[in-house]
Each structure stands twice: as structure tokens, then as C-alpha cells.
């Protein structure tokens, strides 16, 4: 188990990578005041422990490939249907995130599709799923920032 000071350094490392996952290890080491080998060791441990599970590319708002439509759907479930619904949602590659919620809705789902017609089909598929009581959807417009 990491000591509290190590936990703070781990969080600082994660914050640096969240801002820029391509930053050189030497620069991270300088920022954290540790050696490059220490940074590499922390990264390896955080990946092994599952705190860091991957690195990704975030496209700019003017990128020519950023033409997909994204939407969020809030889903209210029938009692004891969460496992079944999540299992079905997981099978659709267009569904890129799924979170459980407290409050009136049970799930938050983010969808990404190439066309509005396809997005509409996915939203309808979710709404008609056994165990789904009701949904509410919003299309995401412009990303103002992302961490």
C-alpha cells in the first residue's frame, strides 16, 4: 500500500498525464522532483494496479475526423434489471460509456454514431429494451474542454 506522500505523488502524476499523456518522462520527473526511473516505476505500478488502464487520443474540435454525433441517455430501469440491461448495452460498440447513478435515473450512457439516423436507431433500441422503464436523451453539441 502506498504511503500518503506516495499517494499524493501518484495523483500528481495522474493529473500531469490527464493534461498531456504524451509528456516525456524526463519532464514529468522534473515536475515531480523525482528521477525518471521513479516515474517509470510509478507508471508501471499504476498500470498494473488498474489505476491507469490506457492512453487515448482526444481529437480537436476542428479535426476532419470529428464528425460523429454524440449523445447522452439517462435510463430509468425496472427493479432488478440493471445487470441484464448493462450486459446488452456492453454489446453495442456505439455505446462508449455507461455509469450507474443515484437519484431518479439508474444509468448514464454516452453514445457515438456517424449519422443522426443511426443515433436514432440506437436510442430507440435502448428505449425498447426489456427492463428499461423510460429514457431521456440529449445530443452533445460542442466540447468546451476535456480533462
DSSP file (Angstrom, degrees, kcal/mol; ACC not computed):
  #  RESIDUE AA STRUCTURE BP1 BP2  ACC     N-H-->O    O-->H-N    N-H-->O    O-->H-N    TCO  KAPPA ALPHA  PHI   PSI    X-CA   Y-CA   Z-CA
    1    1 A X              0   0    0      0, 0.0     2,-0.1     0, 0.0     0, 0.0   0.000 360.0 360.0 360.0 136.0    0.0    0.0    0.0
    2    2 A X        -     0   0    0      1,-0.1     2,-0.1     2,-0.1     5,-0.0  -0.414 360.0-117.3 -71.6 141.8    1.3    3.4   -0.9
    3    3 A X     >  -     0   0    0     -2,-0.1     4,-2.5     1,-0.1     3,-0.3  -0.371  34.0-103.2 -69.0 159.2    2.3    5.8    1.8
    4    4 A X  H  > S+     0   0    0      1,-0.2     4,-2.0     2,-0.2     5,-0.2   0.886 124.4  50.6 -54.0 -42.1    0.2    9.1    1.9
    5    5 A X  H  > S+     0   0    0      1,-0.2     4,-1.9     2,-0.2    -1,-0.2   0.877 110.6  50.0 -65.2 -35.4    3.1   11.1    0.4
    6    6 A X  H  > S+     0   0    0     -3,-0.3     4,-2.8     2,-0.2    -2,-0.2   0.885 107.3  54.6 -67.4 -38.0    3.3    8.4   -2.4
    7    7 A X  H  X S+     0   0    0     -4,-2.5     4,-2.3     2,-0.2    -2,-0.2   0.886 107.5  49.8 -61.5 -39.3   -0.4    8.7   -3.0
    8    8 A X  H  X S+     0   0    0     -4,-2.0     4,-2.4     2,-0.2    -1,-0.2   0.909 111.5  48.4 -66.3 -41.2   -0.1   12.5   -3.5
    9    9 A X  H  X S+     0   0    0     -4,-1.9     4,-2.6     2,-0.2    -2,-0.2   0.898 110.4  51.9 -65.5 -39.8    2.8   11.9   -6.0
   10   10 A X  H  X S+     0   0    0     -4,-2.8     4,-2.6     2,-0.2    -2,-0.2   0.925 110.5  48.1 -60.6 -43.9    0.7    9.3   -7.8
   11   11 A X  H  X S+     0   0    0     -4,-2.3     4,-2.5     2,-0.2    -2,-0.2   0.893 110.8  50.9 -65.6 -38.8   -2.2   11.8   -8.0
   12   12 A X  H  X S+     0   0    0     -4,-2.4     4,-2.3     2,-0.2    -1,-0.2   0.917 110.6  49.9 -62.0 -42.7    0.1   14.5   -9.3
   13   13 A X  H  X S+     0   0    0     -4,-2.6     4,-2.4     2,-0.2    -2,-0.2   0.923 111.1  48.4 -61.3 -45.4    1.5   12.1  -11.9
   14   14 A X  H  X S+     0   0    0     -4,-2.6     4,-2.4     1,-0.2    -2,-0.2   0.900 110.5  51.8 -62.3 -41.2   -2.1   11.2  -13.0
   15   15 A X  H  X S+     0   0    0     -4,-2.5     4,-1.8     2,-0.2    -1,-0.2   0.906 109.6  49.4 -62.3 -41.5   -3.0   14.9  -13.2
   16   16 A X  H  X S+     0   0    0     -4,-2.3     4,-2.0     1,-0.2    -2,-0.2   0.929 113.4  46.0 -62.7 -45.6    0.0   15.5  -15.4
   17   17 A X  H  < S+     0   0    0     -4,-2.4    -2,-0.2     1,-0.2    -1,-0.2   0.844 108.3  56.6 -68.0 -33.3   -0.9   12.6  -17.7
   18   18 A X  H  < S+     0   0    0     -4,-2.4     3,-0.3     1,-0.2    -1,-0.2   0.894 110.6  44.6 -64.0 -38.8   -4.5   13.7  -17.8
   19   19 A X  H  < S-     0   0    0     -4,-1.8    -2,-0.2     1,-0.3    -1,-0.2   0.859 140.1  -1.0 -72.3 -35.8   -3.4   17.1  -19.1
   20   20 A X    ><  -     0   0    0     -4,-2.0     3,-1.4    -5,-0.2    -1,-0.3  -0.692  57.5-173.9-159.9  97.8   -1.0   15.7  -21.6
   21   21 A X  T 3  S+     0   0    0     -3,-0.3    -4,-0.1     1,-0.3    -3,-0.1   0.572  86.4  60.7 -72.8  -7.8   -0.4   11.9  -21.9
   22   22 A X  T 3  S+     0   0    0     -5,-0.1    -1,-0.3     2,-0.1     2,-0.1   0.349  71.7 127.4-100.1   5.7    2.5   12.5  -24.4
   23   23 A X    <   -     0   0    0     -3,-1.4     5,-0.1    -7,-0.1    -3,-0.0  -0.400  68.9-105.3 -64.4 135.6    4.7   14.5  -22.0
   24   24 A X     >  -     0   0    0      1,-0.1     4,-2.0    -2,-0.1     3,-0.4  -0.274  20.1-123.6 -62.7 146.8    8.2   13.0  -21.8
   25   25 A X  H  > S+     0   0    0      1,-0.2     4,-2.9     2,-0.2     5,-0.2   0.865 111.5  58.4 -58.1 -37.3    9.0   11.0  -18.6
   26   26 A X  H  > S+     0   0    0      1,-0.2     4,-2.1     2,-0.2    -1,-0.2   0.882 106.4  48.0 -61.9 -37.8   12.0   13.3  -18.0
   27   27 A X  H  > S+     0   0    0     -3,-0.4     4,-2.3     2,-0.2    -1,-0.2   0.886 111.7  49.5 -70.2 -38.6    9.7   16.3  -17.9
   28   28 A X  H  X S+     0   0    0     -4,-2.0     4,-2.6     2,-0.2     5,-0.2   0.935 110.3  51.4 -62.8 -45.6    7.3   14.6  -15.5
   29   29 A X  H  X>S+     0   0    0     -4,-2.9     5,-2.2     1,-0.2     4,-1.4   0.907 110.1  48.8 -58.4 -44.0   10.3   13.6  -13.3
   30   30 A X  H  <5S+     0   0    0     -4,-2.1    -1,-0.2     2,-0.2    -2,-0.2   0.916 111.9  48.9 -63.0 -43.5   11.5   17.2  -13.2
   31   31 A X  H  <5S+     0   0    0     -4,-2.3    -2,-0.2     1,-0.2    -1,-0.2   0.894 117.2  41.1 -63.0 -41.0    8.0   18.5  -12.4
   32   32 A X  H  <5S-     0   0    0     -4,-2.6    -1,-0.2    -5,-0.2    -2,-0.2   0.628 108.3-123.4 -83.6 -13.6    7.5   15.9   -9.6
   33   33 A X  T  <5S+     0   0    0     -4,-1.4     2,-0.2     1,-0.3    -3,-0.2   0.849  74.2 108.5  73.0  34.3   11.1   16.3   -8.3
   34   34 A X  S   <S-     0   0    0     -5,-2.2    -1,-0.3    -6,-0.2    -2,-0.1  -0.799  74.0 -83.9-131.6 174.7   11.9   12.6   -8.7
   35   35 A X     >  -     0   0    0     -2,-0.2     4,-1.9     1,-0.1     5,-0.1  -0.366  33.9-116.2 -78.1 161.3   14.1   10.6  -11.0
   36   36 A X  H  > S+     0   0    0      1,-0.2     4,-2.5     2,-0.2     5,-0.2   0.884 118.5  55.1 -60.5 -39.7   13.0    9.3  -14.4
   37   37 A X  H  > S+     0   0    0      1,-0.2     4,-2.4     2,-0.2    -1,-0.2   0.864 105.3  52.5 -63.6 -36.2   13.3    5.8  -13.1
   38   38 A X  H  > S+     0   0    0      2,-0.2     4,-2.5     1,-0.2    -1,-0.2   0.914 109.6  48.6 -65.1 -42.9   10.9    6.6  -10.2
   39   39 A X  H  X S+     0   0    0     -4,-1.9     4,-2.7     2,-0.2    -2,-0.2   0.935 111.9  49.0 -62.0 -45.8    8.3    8.0  -12.7
   40   40 A X  H  X S+     0   0    0     -4,-2.5     4,-2.4     1,-0.2    -2,-0.2   0.904 111.6  49.6 -61.3 -41.5    8.6    4.9  -14.8
   41   41 A X  H  X S+     0   0    0     -4,-2.4     4,-2.3     2,-0.2    -1,-0.2   0.906 111.3  48.5 -63.2 -42.7    8.2    2.6  -11.8
   42   42 A X  H  X S+     0   0    0     -4,-2.5     4,-3.1     2,-0.2     5,-0.2   0.925 111.7  49.9 -63.5 -44.5    5.1    4.6  -10.6
   43   43 A X  H  X S+     0   0    0     -4,-2.7     4,-2.4     1,-0.2     5,-0.2   0.929 111.1  48.8 -59.5 -46.0    3.6    4.3  -14.1
   44   44 A X  H  X S+     0   0    0     -4,-2.4     4,-2.4     1,-0.2    -1,-0.2   0.913 114.1  46.1 -60.6 -43.9    4.2    0.6  -14.3
   45   45 A X  H  X S+     0   0    0     -4,-2.3     4,-2.6     2,-0.2     6,-0.2   0.921 111.8  50.4 -66.1 -44.5    2.7    0.1  -10.8
   46   46 A X  H  X>S+     0   0    0     -4,-3.1     5,-1.7     1,-0.2     6,-1.7   0.871 113.0  47.0 -63.1 -36.6   -0.3    2.3  -11.6
   47   47 A X  H ><5S+     0   0    0     -4,-2.4     3,-0.7    -5,-0.2    -1,-0.2   0.923 112.7  48.8 -68.4 -44.1   -1.0    0.4  -14.8
   48   48 A X  H 3<5S+     0   0    0     -4,-2.4    -2,-0.2     1,-0.2    -1,-0.2   0.876 112.0  49.0 -62.7 -38.7   -0.6   -3.0  -13.0
   49   49 A X  H 3<5S-     0   0    0     -4,-2.6    -1,-0.2    -5,-0.1    -2,-0.2   0.578 115.7-116.1 -78.5  -9.7   -3.0   -1.9  -10.3
   50   50 A X  T <<5S+     0   0    0     -3,-0.7    -3,-0.2    -4,-0.5     3,-0.2   0.526  83.9 119.7  87.5   5.1   -5.5   -0.7  -12.8
   51   51 A X  S   <S+     0   0    0     -5,-1.7     2,-0.5     1,-0.3    -4,-0.2   0.859  84.9  35.2 -69.4 -33.7   -5.4    3.0  -11.8
   52   52 A X        +     0   0    0     -6,-1.7    -2,-0.3    -9,-0.1    -1,-0.3  -0.985  68.3 168.7-118.0 118.9   -4.2    3.7  -15.4
   53   53 A X        -     0   0    0     -2,-0.5     2,-0.3     1,-0.3    -1,-0.1   0.426  59.8 -26.3-112.2  -0.9   -5.9    1.4  -17.9
   54   54 A X        -     0   0    0      2,-0.0     2,-0.3     0, 0.0    -1,-0.3  -0.944  50.9-113.5 169.7 172.1   -4.9    3.1  -21.2
   55   55 A X        -     0   0    0     -2,-0.3     2,-0.3    -3,-0.1    -3,-0.0  -0.948  33.7-173.8-127.3 147.4   -3.9    6.2  -23.1
   56   56 A X        -     0   0    0     -2,-0.3     2,-0.5     2,-0.0   -35,-0.2  -0.867  25.9-112.3-140.6 169.2   -6.0    7.7  -25.8
   57   57 A X        -     0   0    0     -2,-0.3     2,-0.6   -36,-0.0    -2,-0.0  -0.912  21.7-156.7-104.8 130.3   -6.2   10.4  -28.4
   58   58 A X        -     0   0    0     -2,-0.5     2,-0.2    88,-0.0    88,-0.0  -0.943  18.8-137.6-107.3 117.8   -8.5   13.3  -28.0
   59   59 A X        -     0   0    0     -2,-0.6     2,-0.0     1,-0.1    -2,-0.0  -0.465  18.2-114.2 -77.2 145.1   -9.4   14.9  -31.3
   60   60 A X    >   -     0   0    0     -2,-0.2     3,-1.6     1,-0.1     6,-0.1  -0.312  27.6-109.3 -72.0 160.8   -9.5   18.7  -31.6
   61   61 A X  T 3  S+     0   0    0      1,-0.3    -1,-0.1    82,-0.1    -2,-0.1   0.734 119.0  48.2 -66.4 -21.5  -12.8   20.4  -32.3
   62   62 A X  T 3  S+     0   0    0      3,-0.0    -1,-0.3     2,-0.0     2,-0.1   0.350  80.8 128.8 -98.8   5.8  -11.7   21.3  -35.9
   63   63 A X    X   -     0   0    0     -3,-1.6     3,-1.6     1,-0.1    -4,-0.0  -0.397  60.8-136.6 -65.9 134.8  -10.4   17.8  -36.7
   64   64 A X  T 3  S+     0   0    0      1,-0.3    -1,-0.1    -2,-0.1     3,-0.1   0.744 104.0  55.4 -63.6 -24.0  -11.8   16.5  -40.0
   65   65 A X  T 3  S+     0   0    0      1,-0.2     2,-1.3     2,-0.1     3,-0.4   0.506  83.1  89.4 -86.5  -4.6  -12.5   13.1  -38.4
   66   66 A X    <   +     0   0    0     -3,-1.6    -1,-0.2     1,-0.2    -2,-0.1  -0.329  49.9 113.9 -91.0  54.3  -14.6   14.6  -35.6
   67   67 A X        +     0   0    0     -2,-1.3    -1,-0.2    -3,-0.1    -2,-0.1   0.427  41.6 114.6-103.8  -0.9  -17.8   14.3  -37.5
   68   68 A X        -     0   0    0     -3,-0.4     2,-0.4     1,-0.1    46,-0.2  -0.347  64.5-124.5 -70.9 151.3  -19.6   11.7  -35.3
   69   69 A X  E     -A  113   0A   0     44,-3.4    44,-2.7    46,-0.1     2,-0.4  -0.781  24.7-162.3 -92.4 138.9  -22.6   12.6  -33.3
   70   70 A X  E     +AB 112 140A   0     70,-0.5    70,-2.9    -2,-0.4     2,-0.3  -0.946  10.8 175.3-121.8 146.2  -22.6   12.0  -29.5
   71   71 A X  E     -AB 111 139A   0     40,-2.1    40,-2.9    -2,-0.4     2,-0.4  -0.978  21.6-139.6-143.6 155.8  -25.5   11.8  -27.2
   72   72 A X  E     -AB 110 138A   0     66,-2.8    66,-2.3    -2,-0.3     2,-0.4  -0.937  16.6-164.2-114.1 144.4  -26.1   11.1  -23.5
   73   73 A X  E     -AB 109 137A   0     36,-2.7    36,-2.6    -2,-0.4     2,-0.5  -0.995   9.3-153.0-129.6 129.3  -29.0    9.0  -22.4
   74   74 A X  E     -AB 108 136A   0     62,-2.8    62,-1.8    -2,-0.4     2,-0.5  -0.883  20.5-159.9 -97.6 131.5  -30.4    8.8  -18.9
   75   75 A X  E     -AB 107 135A   0     32,-2.6    31,-2.6    -2,-0.5    32,-2.0  -0.950  13.8-158.8-122.5 128.2  -32.1    5.5  -18.3
   76   76 A X  E     - B   0 134A   0     58,-3.0    57,-2.8    -2,-0.5    58,-1.4  -0.917  24.5-154.8-100.9 128.8  -34.6    4.5  -15.6
   77   77 A X  E     - B   0 132A   0     -2,-0.5    55,-0.2    55,-0.3     2,-0.1  -0.648  17.5-110.9-105.9 156.9  -34.8    0.8  -15.0
   78   78 A X    >   -     0   0    0     53,-3.0     3,-1.5    -2,-0.2     4,-0.2  -0.483  61.7 -75.2 -71.1 155.9  -37.3   -1.7  -13.8
   79   79 A X  T 3  S+     0   0    0      1,-0.3    -1,-0.1    -2,-0.1    52,-0.0  -0.280 115.2   4.5 -57.3 136.5  -36.3   -3.2  -10.4
   80   80 A X  T 3  S+     0   0    0      1,-0.1    -1,-0.3    -3,-0.1     4,-0.2   0.693 100.0 106.4  63.5  24.8  -33.5   -5.8  -10.6
   81   81 A X    <>  +     0   0    0     -3,-1.5     4,-2.5    50,-0.2     5,-0.3   0.425  43.4  98.9-108.2  -1.1  -32.9   -5.3  -14.4
   82   82 A X  H  > S+     0   0    0     -4,-0.2     4,-2.8     1,-0.2     5,-0.3   0.907  82.3  49.0 -56.3 -47.9  -29.6   -3.4  -14.2
   83   83 A X  H  > S+     0   0    0      1,-0.2     4,-2.1     2,-0.2    -1,-0.2   0.912 113.3  46.4 -60.3 -44.5  -27.3   -6.4  -14.8
   84   84 A X  H  > S+     0   0    0     -4,-0.2     4,-1.8     2,-0.2    -1,-0.2   0.917 114.4  47.2 -64.8 -44.0  -29.3   -7.6  -17.9
   85   85 A X  H  X S+     0   0    0     -4,-2.5     4,-2.7     1,-0.2    -2,-0.2   0.928 112.0  49.4 -66.1 -45.0  -29.5   -4.1  -19.4
   86   86 A X  H  X S+     0   0    0     -4,-2.8     4,-2.4    -5,-0.3    -1,-0.2   0.901 108.1  54.8 -61.8 -40.1  -25.8   -3.3  -18.8
   87   87 A X  H  X S+     0   0    0     -4,-2.1     4,-0.6    -5,-0.3    -1,-0.2   0.902 111.8  44.0 -60.1 -41.0  -24.9   -6.7  -20.5
   88   88 A X  H >< S+     0   0    0     -4,-1.8     3,-0.9     1,-0.2     4,-0.4   0.904 112.3  51.8 -70.3 -41.7  -26.9   -5.7  -23.6
   89   89 A X  H >< S+     0   0    0     -4,-2.7     3,-1.5     1,-0.2     6,-0.3   0.882 102.2  61.0 -60.8 -38.5  -25.6   -2.2  -23.7
   90   90 A X  H 3< S+     0   0    0     -4,-2.4    -1,-0.2     1,-0.3    -2,-0.2   0.762  95.7  62.7 -61.0 -25.6  -22.0   -3.5  -23.5
   91   91 A X  T << S+     0   0    0     -3,-0.9     2,-0.6    -4,-0.6    -1,-0.3   0.665  85.8  82.9 -76.8 -16.9  -22.5   -5.4  -26.8
   92   92 A X    X   -     0   0    0     -3,-1.5     3,-1.5    -4,-0.4    -1,-0.0  -0.804  65.0-157.9 -93.8 117.5  -23.1   -2.2  -28.8
   93   93 A X  T 3  S+     0   0    0     -2,-0.6    -1,-0.1     1,-0.3    19,-0.1   0.731  90.0  67.5 -66.3 -21.1  -19.8   -0.6  -29.9
   94   94 A X  T 3  S+     0   0    0     17,-0.1    18,-2.6     1,-0.1     2,-0.9   0.724  82.9  82.1 -70.5 -20.5  -21.6    2.7  -30.3
   95   95 A X  E <   +C  111   0A   0     -3,-1.5    16,-0.2    -6,-0.3     3,-0.1  -0.773  56.2 170.9 -88.9 109.0  -22.1    2.9  -26.6
   96   96 A X  E     +     0   0A   0     14,-2.0     2,-0.3    -2,-0.9    15,-0.2   0.630  58.9  24.1-100.5 -15.7  -18.8    4.2  -25.3
   97   97 A X  E     -C  110   0A   0     13,-1.3    13,-2.1     2,-0.0     2,-0.3  -0.996  54.3-178.6-148.3 147.9  -19.5    4.9  -21.6
   98   98 A X  E     +C  109   0A   0     -2,-0.3     2,-0.3    11,-0.2    11,-0.2  -0.943   8.6 176.4-148.7 125.7  -22.0    3.6  -19.0
   99   99 A X  E     -C  108   0A   0      9,-2.8     9,-2.6    -2,-0.3     2,-0.2  -0.950  27.0-126.4-126.9 146.4  -22.3    4.8  -15.4
  100  100 A X  E     -C  107   0A   0     -2,-0.3     2,-0.3     7,-0.2     7,-0.3  -0.639  32.2-161.4 -83.8 153.6  -24.7    3.9  -12.6
  101  101 A X        -     0   0    0      5,-2.3     2,-0.3    -2,-0.2     0, 0.0  -0.896  16.8-133.8-130.7 158.2  -26.4    6.9  -11.0
  102  102 A X  S    S+     0   0    0     -2,-0.3     3,-0.3     5,-0.0     2,-0.3  -0.729  72.1  43.4-100.2 165.7  -28.2    7.7   -7.8
  103  103 A X  S    S-     0   0    0     -2,-0.3    -2,-0.1     1,-0.2     0, 0.0  -0.673 116.3 -26.9 100.7-157.8  -31.4    9.6   -8.0
  104  104 A X  S    S+     0   0    0     -2,-0.3     2,-0.3   -28,-0.1    -1,-0.2   0.875 124.0  57.7 -68.5 -39.4  -34.4    9.2  -10.4
  105  105 A X        -     0   0    0     -3,-0.3   -29,-0.3     1,-0.1     3,-0.1  -0.664  64.1-159.8 -93.8 151.1  -32.4    7.7  -13.2
  106  106 A X        +     0   0    0    -31,-2.6    -5,-2.3    -2,-0.3     2,-0.3   0.760  69.7  33.0 -99.9 -30.9  -30.3    4.5  -12.8
  107  107 A X  E     -AC  75 100A   0    -32,-2.0   -32,-2.6    -7,-0.3     2,-0.5  -0.961  53.8-157.3-133.2 147.3  -27.8    4.7  -15.8
  108  108 A X  E     -AC  74  99A   0     -9,-2.6    -9,-2.8    -2,-0.3     2,-0.4  -0.996  22.6-175.2-118.1 123.5  -26.0    7.4  -17.7
  109  109 A X  E     -AC  73  98A   0    -36,-2.6   -36,-2.7    -2,-0.5     2,-0.5  -0.964  14.5-155.2-125.0 137.2  -24.9    6.2  -21.2
  110  110 A X  E     -AC  72  97A   0    -13,-2.1   -14,-2.0    -2,-0.4   -13,-1.3  -0.952  15.5-168.6-111.8 132.8  -22.8    8.0  -23.8
  111  111 A X  E     -AC  71  95A   0    -40,-2.9   -40,-2.1    -2,-0.5     2,-0.4  -0.905  10.2-165.2-120.7 145.0  -23.3    7.1  -27.4
  112  112 A X  E     +A   70   0A   0    -18,-2.6     2,-0.3    -2,-0.3   -42,-0.2  -0.987  18.2 164.1-131.9 124.8  -21.2    7.9  -30.5
  113  113 A X  E     -A   69   0A   0    -44,-2.7   -44,-3.4    -2,-0.4     3,-0.0  -0.921  40.5-130.1-135.9 158.7  -22.6    7.4  -34.0
  114  114 A X  S    S+     0   0    0     -2,-0.3     2,-0.3   -46,-0.2    -1,-0.1   0.801  89.9  29.3 -79.9 -30.2  -21.7    8.6  -37.5
  115  115 A X  S  > S-     0   0    0    -46,-0.1     4,-2.2     1,-0.1     5,-0.1  -0.893  73.8-122.3-131.6 159.3  -25.2    9.7  -38.5
  116  116 A X  H  > S+     0   0    0     -2,-0.3     4,-2.5     2,-0.2     5,-0.1   0.840 113.6  56.7 -67.3 -32.6  -28.3   11.0  -36.9
  117  117 A X  H  > S+     0   0    0      2,-0.2     4,-2.0     1,-0.2    -1,-0.2   0.930 108.8  45.2 -63.7 -45.2  -30.3    8.1  -38.3
  118  118 A X  H  > S+     0   0    0      2,-0.2     4,-2.2     1,-0.2    -2,-0.2   0.907 112.1  52.1 -65.2 -41.6  -28.0    5.6  -36.7
  119  119 A X  H  X S+     0   0    0     -4,-2.2     4,-2.5     1,-0.2    -2,-0.2   0.917 108.8  50.8 -59.6 -43.7  -28.1    7.5  -33.4
  120  120 A X  H  X S+     0   0    0     -4,-2.5     4,-2.5     1,-0.2    -1,-0.2   0.886 108.5  52.4 -61.3 -39.9  -31.9    7.5  -33.5
  121  121 A X  H  X S+     0   0    0     -4,-2.0     4,-2.4     2,-0.2    -1,-0.2   0.904 110.4  47.4 -63.4 -42.0  -31.8    3.7  -34.1
  122  122 A X  H  X S+     0   0    0     -4,-2.2     4,-2.3     2,-0.2    -2,-0.2   0.918 111.8  49.8 -66.6 -43.2  -29.6    3.2  -31.0
  123  123 A X  H  X S+     0   0    0     -4,-2.5     4,-2.4     1,-0.2    -2,-0.2   0.919 112.7  47.4 -61.6 -43.6  -31.7    5.4  -28.8
  124  124 A X  H  X S+     0   0    0     -4,-2.5     4,-2.0     2,-0.2    -2,-0.2   0.907 109.3  54.2 -62.9 -41.7  -34.9    3.5  -30.0
  125  125 A X  H  < S+     0   0    0     -4,-2.4     4,-0.5     1,-0.2    -2,-0.2   0.907 110.9  45.8 -59.3 -43.2  -33.2    0.2  -29.3
  126  126 A X  H >< S+     0   0    0     -4,-2.3     3,-1.3     1,-0.2    -1,-0.2   0.938 111.3  51.4 -65.3 -46.4  -32.4    1.2  -25.8
  127  127 A X  H 3< S+     0   0    0     -4,-2.4    -1,-0.2     1,-0.3    -2,-0.2   0.818 112.1  47.2 -62.1 -31.4  -35.9    2.6  -25.1
  128  128 A X  T 3< S+     0   0    0     -4,-2.0    -1,-0.3    -5,-0.2    -2,-0.2   0.487  86.3 119.1 -88.7  -3.6  -37.5   -0.7  -26.3
  129  129 A X  S X  S-     0   0    0     -3,-1.3     3,-2.0    -4,-0.5     2,-0.1  -0.351  75.6-103.6 -66.5 138.7  -35.1   -2.9  -24.3
  130  130 A X  T 3  S+     0   0    0      1,-0.2    -1,-0.1   -46,-0.1     3,-0.1  -0.423 109.4  28.5 -58.9 132.0  -36.7   -5.2  -21.6
  131  131 A X  T 3  S+     0   0    0      1,-0.3   -53,-3.0    -2,-0.1     2,-0.6   0.254  89.6 116.9  98.8 -11.8  -36.1   -3.7  -18.2
  132  132 A X  E <   -B   77   0A   0     -3,-2.0    -1,-0.3   -55,-0.2   -55,-0.3  -0.818  37.7-178.6 -92.8 119.9  -36.0   -0.1  -19.4
  133  133 A X  E     -     0   0A   0    -57,-2.8     2,-0.3    -2,-0.6   -56,-0.2   0.916  64.7 -26.7 -82.1 -48.2  -38.8    2.0  -17.9
  134  134 A X  E     -B   76   0A   0    -58,-1.4   -58,-3.0     2,-0.0    -1,-0.3  -0.983  55.5-153.8-161.9 163.1  -38.0    5.3  -19.6
  135  135 A X  E     -B   75   0A   0     -2,-0.3     2,-0.3   -60,-0.2   -60,-0.2  -0.930   4.2-158.8-136.2 159.8  -35.2    7.3  -21.1
  136  136 A X  E     -B   74   0A   0    -62,-1.8   -62,-2.8    -2,-0.3     2,-0.3  -0.983  19.1-161.7-138.4 137.0  -34.3   10.9  -21.8
  137  137 A X  E     -B   73   0A   0     -2,-0.3     2,-0.3   -64,-0.2   -64,-0.2  -0.868  13.4-176.0-123.9 148.8  -31.7   11.9  -24.4
  138  138 A X  E     -B   72   0A   0    -66,-2.3   -66,-2.8    -2,-0.3     2,-0.4  -0.984  22.5-134.6-141.4 132.7  -29.6   14.9  -25.2
  139  139 A X  E     -B   71   0A   0     -2,-0.3     2,-0.3   -68,-0.2   -68,-0.3  -0.718  26.3-125.5 -83.3 133.7  -27.3   15.3  -28.2
  140  140 A X  E     -B   70   0A   0    -70,-2.9   -70,-0.5    -2,-0.4     3,-0.1  -0.638  29.0-176.5 -79.8 134.2  -23.9   16.7  -27.3
  141  141 A X        -     0   0    0     -2,-0.3     2,-0.4     1,-0.3    -1,-0.2   0.828  54.6  -0.6 -97.2 -89.0  -23.1   19.9  -29.2
  142  142 A X        -     0   0    0      0, 0.0     2,-0.6     0, 0.0    -1,-0.3  -0.899  61.1-132.2-114.2 133.1  -19.6   21.5  -28.7
  143  143 A X        -     0   0    0     -2,-0.4     3,-0.1     1,-0.2   -82,-0.1  -0.711  19.0-174.5 -79.2 122.5  -16.9   20.3  -26.3
  144  144 A X        -     0   0    0     -2,-0.6     2,-0.3     1,-0.4    -1,-0.2   0.814  67.3 -23.4 -88.2 -34.5  -15.7   23.3  -24.3
  145  145 A X        -     0   0    0      0, 0.0    -1,-0.4     0, 0.0     2,-0.3  -0.954  56.0-158.2-166.1 163.3  -12.9   21.4  -22.6
  146  146 A X              0   0    0     -2,-0.3   -88,-0.0    -3,-0.1    -3,-0.0  -0.990 360.0 360.0-147.7 139.9  -11.9   17.9  -21.6
  147  147 A X              0   0    0     -2,-0.3    -1,-0.1     0, 0.0     0, 0.0   0.356 360.0 360.0-113.3 360.0   -9.6   16.6  -18.9
